[in-house]
Amino acid sequence: MMNFAVFASGRGGNLQAIHKAVKSGKIKARLALVFSDKKDAYALEYATKEGIATLHLNPKEFETRETFDREIVKHLRRAKIDFVVLAGYMRLVSGYFVEQYPDKILNIHPSLLPSFKGMHAIKDAFEYGAKVTGPTVHFVVEQMDEGALILQEPVAVESKDTYETLKLKIHEAEHRIYPKAIDLFVRGKLKIEGRKVIVL
């Protein structure tokens, strides 16, 4: 069985959805580690309550992003981590990190990539007046939000929506598609061909 780590910086909503899928057998892999760059992230508290190993490192204690990532990778190797799931992890990973886990890092972004990249995707889509947005699961490369797309789910932006209601709808969609994407990855059902991901 494959071991994987979830990286989170906040409340861990996607972490909880993923863990639920692991516990129910929808994802046949072992959630072996939860990592956060934030000491007070609820994701760490949740993992501890659920008996999942946790790790926190403070990026301010490292000179560069790469030295920070090198230390993380040491811990991942000790835990025999096969792949990494970024779930609300608010830091860019270095080229070094990507090289250690090529095509083995997944991320979820709250817009239909390639539209609305960056940190404020939901707000940007809402303020732009987009009629449809929604989350994207993609493979991670060194460039932000540039990796090949695995799954997307459209979410309609209705006239009655506020930023908060739209955010809630997108998060609900994230919780549906991220476990599905991880399951496909674990079962070897994803094949990358250039920019395209073929579901086998």
C-alpha angles and dihedrals in degrees: 000000000000121000120218139182128217118213116204136165101190145016095339100229092155091042089058093048091049093047090050089054090050092050092049092049095247088119111044097203135091119256094217104168142017115203128191135179088206117075093205097045111137087222088073092048091049092049092050091051089051095049095249118143113252137202131191125185125175111229090204088070092063127074097222141013089251095054088050091050092046089058091048091051090054089058092044091054092050089052090048093236113185099188140003131230118200109207113174091333104159100200130085113240119229128247087251091059092049090050091055092054106028111187087353100097120086127191136183121218123190098232138059099266136250083039121078102007121182140047101316102045099140094047091045093051092046094049092044090058097242113177093205130030134144144149130305128202111206143164115261124244127170093267113078116260092349104112125113114283120247107176137355133185120200117226118194117230104218126200090246092054121112123197088261096051091046091050090052092051092049093049090051089052090048090055089054101047103035095065089046092053093048090049091052090049094048092050092051093245097134123086121181116217109176106299093344129089112208116207106217 
